[in-house]
C-alpha cells in the first residue's frame, strides 16, 4: 500500500519522536537533545542520541539512525506498512480506506484476526463458565500451570458439541464462508453439515509477533489421537512462519541474546513460569527457513530443549542443521531420559534447569555423542555410520576455524586421518553421498604426512599457491626428509624467478625416490586449488608440529623429574629448567 506524503507527515507530526522512543529506551536530557543506551548494540556508555528539533535519532556507536518510522521498523522488526499502522494507532490518525489491493488484503486479515479474538474469548468463557471447563481448569493446575499463565496466554476450552461454536458465530452475523476461511469449522464429508474444528479440547491461542490471534492449537485430555491439532493454513496463519510465544519472548530473547526452543505449548507455559522468558516453541520439530529468519531478528544463539525422545532422533536433529547453516550458534540442552522441559522444571526446579543450560552441548558435539553411543567406533562399520551421520552438520558449518577444529577432534576420536574426513566432506557437498568413505583402505597414512604430500602437489601445480603456502610453512615444518628436500628445491626455483615445473624439481633432486614420489603425488593424489582446504592442510601440519613439540617437552619434563627424584642434591638449574618447561606446557593448552 502506498501512503501519501501528507499522511506520513501528519502521522510523524502527531508522534513526537522523543515520546515514542522513550517507550523503549530510557532517555536523559543532553544539550538540545536526549541521550540513552542504544537498543541496537551492546554499550555501557550512552551514544544513542534523539533530537526533538530534527525529529531524528542517531547512534554514534553502531551508526543506526533515521526518523520515527525507521526506529519502529528496526526495533519492532516490522515492515514499513506495519510501522505506519502502529504509529497511526498511537497518534489517533485514521488510515484511509482506499481500494488498493494491499489495503483490501490488510482489511481481510484484520477481519479474520478480530474474529479469532472473539473466538478466543468464547473459548475462555468455556474454560471459566462451564462445568467441563472447571474440570479442565483443575487439570491445568495439576499440570503446574498457574492462574497468571492461564490469563497471559488466554487458555480456553472448546466444548464437545458438534457445532456449538458455529451456531454461536452464526448468530453474531458471521457466514460459514468466514468461519471456514479462518479454520474454525469444517464441512462433514458424509452429511454435508458444518462442524466445529476444535471439539472437547484445551485451547491454546496462537499469536503473531504483534500479539494478534492468528490461530489455535487444541489438546485432548484422554489418549485419543491426534493428541494435538492446530488451525489449518489460512490467510493469517501459517504454521511454518510462526513461533509460539515469540510475541511474549522477543524482548527477553534480545536481552539474553539467546532463545530457548521447545516443542509444544505446555513446555513454553511451564518454562516461562519458572523465569525463562526467552522461550518459544516450534510447534513440531521440523524447523522452517521462515521460523529461523524470525529467530535471527532477535538473537544469534538458539538453545534446543526438546524432550529426550525427540532430541535422540537423528531425523529431528537433521532439521536443526538449518539453524547452523543460517549462521546461528546452536546448543542442545540435554534432558534426562523420559523428561521434557516442563516435567524436568516441575520435578527438579529452576536451578537444575539453569545448570543444564550452562552444560549444554553444541549441536555437533551432541550429535557426535549420540552417534558414538549408537555405534561401535572400534569397527569400520561403526566409523562409516558416524561419518555419514555427522557429514550433514559439517557441510553447513560456516566458521572455517570451527570446522577445522571439529575435523581434528573427530579424526583423533575415530583414529582417522583429517584428510580422509575432508575428502568425504568434499564428496558429500558434491552430492556423492553413497560413495565409499575415504578412510576405508588397508593402510591409513598419518594425517600430517598426507597433508604434506597434497601441499607439495598443490605447490607444483600452482606458483601462487606455492608462494602462499611458503609464507606460512618453513622447510623444517615438513616431517618427512624427502618432503623437505622437495620443498627446498621449490623455494630455490622461486628465488631464481623461474617457473615451477615438476620436471625441473625432479632434475634438481636427481633422485629416483623423489621422482617416484612426485609422479605418485601428481597422478594419484586428489590435488585441490581450494584456498580453504589448503588452509586446512596447513593447519594439520602446524597442529602435528605443536603435538610433537608438546610430546618432546613432556618427555623432557619427565626425564628431569626422574633425575631430580633420584638425585641426593637438587640442582638449581634442573629446577629452573623444569619450571620453564611447565610454563611452556601451560601456554600450549
N, C-alpha and C positions, 0 to 999 in steps of 0.2 A: 504494500500500500504506500502510495506517495502522499506526503503531507505538504501542505503549502508552507512557504517560508513564514507567512504571517502567523499561522497556527503554532509553528515551532517556536517562534519568537514570543508569542503570547504565553505559552507554557513555561518557557525559560524565564520570562519576566515575573511569572507568578510563583516561581520556585527559587527562592534565594539560595545560591549555591552553598553558602556557609551553613544555613539551617539544614539543608539536605545532607551535606557531608557530615555534619555534627551528629546525625543519627547513627553514623558508622564509625566515626573517628573522634577521639577526644581532642578538641582544638583549644588552643590558648592564644590570646591576642599577641601579635608580634609586629610592631610597627603599624603599617597601614593594613596589614592582613592578619591571617591566623596561621598558627603552626601546630603540627601534630606528628605522631609517628606514622610513617607510611604504611597503609594497609596492603601494599602490593609487594613489599620485600621486608626482610628482617632488618631492623636497625635499633640501636639504643639511643642515638642522638637524633631528635626530630629534624627531618629535612623535607617534610611534606608541607607545602605552603598553599593557602587558599586566599584568593584576592576577591573581596566583595566588590571592589571598584571595577575590576575587569571581568568578574564572574567566571574566573578560571581557576584551575588547580594545577600544581606542578610539583613533582618530587625531584629535588636536586641530587638524590641518591641513585635512583633507578631510571629516572628520565620519564616516568609516566606523567601524563598531563592531558588537559583538554577542558571541555565545558561540562555542565552537569549531566548531559546525556552520556558523554564518554565515561564519566565516573560510574554511573549506574550500570552501563553495559559491562564495564570492566569488573566491578565489584560483585554484581549480582549474576554475572555470566549469562546475560540475556542478549537478544537481538536488539537492533535499533528500534524496531516496531514495539517490542515489549518494554523498552526503556521509556519510550514516549507514552505508552499506555500507563505505566506505573506512575510517571511524573504527572500525567494529566489527572489521574485519580487523586494524587496528593494535593494538587493545586486546585482541584474542583473545576477544571476546564473540560468541557464536553468535546469529545471527538466527533467529527461529522459522520453521519450515517450515509455515506455515498454508496454507489452501486459497483465499485471496483471489486474485482474477483477476490483479492486478498481480504478485503473487508467483509465480503459475504462469507468467506470461509471462516474468518475470525468470529463472526457473529454466530455461525453454526456451532463452532466449538464452544463458545460462551454459553449457548443454549444447552448443549449437552452437559457441560460442566455444572450448570445450575441445576439441571435435572438430577445429576449424580449427587449433588449436595442435598437435595430434597430427599433422595432415596437413603443417603447415609443417615439423615435424621430419623427417617422412618425405621430403619434397622435399629437405630439406637433406642428408639421407643420400644421396639420389640424386646430389647435386652432388659430394659428397666421397668416396663409396664405390663409384661405378660407373665403368667405362671411358669411357662417353659423358660422364658428369658431369665427368671430368677435362678433357675437351676443352672443355666449357662454361666451366670454371674458367679455363682458359688464354685463352679468348675474352674473358671478362670482364676479365681482367688486361690484355689487349691494348687493350681499350677504355678503360683507365686507371682501372678500379675496383679499389681495393686490398683487402687482407685484412680490415682494420678495418671498412671499409664493408660488405663481404660479411657479416661477423659481425653488425654493428649492425642491418642491415636484413633479416637472416635469409634471404638469397637461396637459391634452390634450383633443382632440375631435375626436371621431370616426364618420365618415360621415354616412349618411342614406343609402348609396348604399348597395346592397345586397352582392357584392363580390369584393368591391374596394380594400380592404387590401389583399385578396387572390391573386388578379391579380398582385398587386404591388410586393408581396413577390415571386410569381412565376417567375417574370421577374428577380428577384435577385438571382435565382438559387435554391430556397427552394422548396422542394416537398410538396404535400398535406399531406403526412405522417408526415413530420416535423411539419407542422402547426397544425395538429390535436393533436400531442404529447404535444405541448405546450399550447393547448387550445385556439388557435386564430381563428380557423374555425370549422365548424361542417357540417355534410352531411345532406342535406334535405331528410326527410323520404319519401316525395311524389315524387319528381322529381329526386332525386339522385345527385343533384348539391351540390358543396361545397360553403357554405355561411359564411360570416364573423360572428364571435361570438358576437362581440360588434358592434351595429349599432345605429347611432344617439344618442350617449351618451357622457356625460362628462367622461373623463378617468382619473382614479387615479392609477398610477403605484404603485405596492406593492413591497417593498424591504425586503431583508433578513437582518440579523444582520450586515453583512459586506457591505450593501448598494447595493447589486446586484438586478437587476429587476427580480423578480421571478413570477409575475402575475399582473393582473389588476382588478380594480373594475370599474364598469360603472353605471352612474346615468342618468335617463331620465329627461327631462325638463318639461314634461307635467304630467298628472295624470295617465298615463298608467302603467300597472303592468307587471312584477315586477319593483318596483321603483329602486332597486339596484340589480345588478348581479355581481358575482365575477368569476374569471377564474375557470374552473373546476379543479379537482385534477390532478396534473401532476407529473412528475419525480422531478421537482424542487419546486412545490408549493403544500403545504398542509395547508388549512385554519386553522386547529386546532393546527398547530405547529408554527404559526407566530403571531406577534402582529404588527399592522400597526404603523409605525413611531418609532419603538424601535431603529432602526439604528441611528436616529437623537437624540433620547431622552436618550440613555443609560448613557451618562456621567452626564447629569443633574439629572437623577434618582439616580445615585450613590452619587452625591454631596449632593442632598437634602434628601437622604435616604427615598424617597417615590416616588411612581408612581401614576399619576392621570389616571384612567381608564375610557375612554368614549366609546360610542357605534360605532360611524361612522367617516367617513373621514372628513366631514365638521367640526365636533366638534374638531377634532385634529388640523385642519388648523387654526381655529379661536383661540383656546385656546393657542397654541404656539405663535400665533401672538401677544397675549397680555402678553407675557413674561413667561408663564407657560410651560417651555420647557421640563418638565418631564412627558409629556402626551403621552399616547398610546391608541390605540383602539382595542377592542376585535373582531371587525367586526361581530357583533352579540352579544347577551348577554350570551349565554351558554358557559362558560369558560371550557377549557380542561386542563387536567393534564400537557400536554406539554407546554401550554401557561403559566401556573403557574410556572413551572420549569424555564422558560425563565425569568420571573419577579424576581424569587428568586436569580438569579445570581447577581442582582444589588441592591436589597433592601429587607427589611422585612416588609414594610408598603405599603398598597395599598389604595388609596382614590377613591371610586366609584362615578363617576359623570354621571350617566345615566339620561335620561330625566324623568320627573315626572311620566309618564305613566308606563315606564319600571321599575323604582325604586319602584313603588307601586304594582308591580305584584309579588305575593309571589312565583310563579313558577320561575321567574327570580332570585329572591333573594335566592332561594334554591340552585341554581347553584353556588352562591357565597360562600356557606358553604365549598366548596372545598378549597377556599383560607384559611379559618380558619383552616381546617383540616391539611393543609400543614404547619401550624405554622406561617402564615403571620398575621400581625395586619391589620384588615380590618375596614375602616371607610367609612361612606356614606355622601357625600356632598348633603344636602337637597335643591333641587331647587324648586322654586315656581311652582304651577300647570301650565301645558301647556308650560313650558320652557325646552329647552335643553341647554347645556353649551354654545353653540355658540350664541343662541338668548340672553341668560342672559348677557353674556360678552358685546355684542354689545349694549344692552339697558341699562345695569346697570354699566358696566365698571369694570376695573381690581380690584379696591379697594373693591368693593362689593363682587366680587368673592373670593377674599382673605379672607374676613370676613366669607363667607360660609365655606371655608376650615377650618378656625380656630374654627368654631362652628360645625364641622362635628361630627356625632354620630358614635359610634361603631356599627358594623353590628347588634349585638344582641339588642342594645338599639333602633336602628332604626326599627327592626322587631317588637319589643315589642310595640313601638309607633304606628305602623300600626295596629297591632292586637288589641290594646286597642281601637283604633278609629273605627275598623270594628265590634267589638263585645261588647255586654253589659256584662262587667265583674262583675256585681252585680248578674248575674244569673248563675246557674250551667252550663247551656249550653254554655254561654259565656266563662266561666273559662275553660271548656273542650276544646273549639276551640283554645283558647290562648295557653294552654299547648301543644296541638297537633301541633300547628304552630311553637312553639319555641323549642320543643324537638330535631329536626334535628340539630339545631345550638348548643345547649347544648351538644349534643352527640359527637361533633367533637372538642370541646374546649380542648386544650392540657394543658393549665395552670390550675392546680388544685386550686390555690388560687383564680383566676378569676372566675372559675366555682362555687366555694363556695359562693363568693360574689354575683354572679348573682342569685343563688338559694335563698339566704337570701333575696335579693331585691324583686324577683318575689313572694316569699311567703308572704312578707309584703304587696305588692301591690294587690295581689289577695286574701289576707286573707286566705291563705292555710298554712299547716304545711310544713316545709322544708323536713321532712321525706317523705311526700306524693309525693313531686316532685322528690325526689331521687329515690323512688321506681319506679315511672313511667319512669324515665330515665333508670334505670336498665332494665326494661321491654322492652323499646324501643331498647336499644342496643342488647338485646337478640332476637329481631325480633317480639316481642309481641305487634305490633303496633295497633292492633284492640282491645286490652284489655280495660276494663273499668278503667278510671283513679282512682287512689287510694284514692283521696280526696272525692269521692262521697260516703259518709256514713252519717248516721243520727247524729253522734257526732264527731266533729273534735277536737281531743286532742291537747293541746298546743305542739308545736314542741320540746321544751326542755324536757317536760315530756316523750314524745315518745322516744326521743334520750336517755334519762336516762334508760328507760326500755330495749331498744335494747342493750345498752352498758353493762348493768347487764347481759343480756343473753349471750353476747359475752364473758364476763369475766368468766361466769360459764362454758362455753363450751371450753375455751382455756386459759391455765395458762399464756402462753407467752403474749397473748393479754391483760390479766388482769394486768400483770406487766407493760406493756407499757402504758395502759390507766391510771394507778395509778401514773405514773411518771408525767402525765400532768394534772390530776384532783385530788382534795382533796375531802374528805368526805363531807365537807361543801359546795362544789360546786354543789352537788345534791340538788334540790329544795324540793323534797318530803321526809318527815320524814322516811317513811318506806324504801325508796330507800337508804337513808343514813345509816339506820340500816343494810341493806343487805350488802352494800359496806364495812362497818366497820367489819363485820364478814369475808368477803373475805380477807381483809387486815390481820386480826388476823390469819386466816388459812395459808396465805402465810408466815407470820412471824414465825409460828410454823413449817415451812418447810413441810407442809402437802399438799397433792394433793387436789385441789379444786374439790368439789363434791356437786351437788345441794342438795343431801340428807343431807350432813353434815351441809350445811348452814341452811336448814330447821330445823334440830335438834338443832343447836346452838341457833336459834332465839326462838324456841318453841312457835311459834305464828301462829295461824290458818290463819290470814290475809296474813302473809308473805308467808306461804305455798301455798295459793291460787295464790298469785301474781307470785311467782317463777314458778309454774306449768303453769300458763297462758302465761308468757313470753316465756318459752321454748317450749310450744306446739302451741301457736297461732302466735307469732311474727315472722317476717322474720329475722332470725339471719344470719349475714354475717361475714365472716372472711377476707373480702377485706380491706386492710390497708387504702386505700384512702377513702372508705366510712366510715370506723371507725373514721378517722381523721375528716370527715365532721360532725359526731355526736358530737365529742369533741368540734368542733368549735361552733356548735349550742348551747351547754351548756355554753361555755365561752361567746358567744355573748349575751345570755339571762342574764347571770350574769352581764355583762357590762351595758346592758339596765336597769336592776334593780338598779344597783349602781347609774346610771345617774338619774333615776327617784327619788331615795332617796335623792340625792344631790339637785336636782331641788326643791323637796318638802321642804327640809331643808332651801334652799335659799329663797324660797317663804315665809316661816314662819318667818325667820329672817328679811326679807324685810318689812313684815307687822308689825313686832314688832318695828322696827326702825321708821317706819312712824307714828305709834301710840304713841311712847314714847315722852315725853316732853324733856327728856335729852337722847342724844345718847350715848350709852355705847361703849367705845373704843374696848372692847373685841368682841362686836357684829359686829362692822365694820371689825375687823381683820378676824373674822370667815367667814363673807360674802365674803371678798376678797379671802380668802383661797379656799372657795367653788367655786367661779367664776373661779379661776385658774385651779382647778381640772376639771371643766366642759370644759374649753377651751382645756386642754390637752387630753381630751377624744374624741375630734372632729376628 
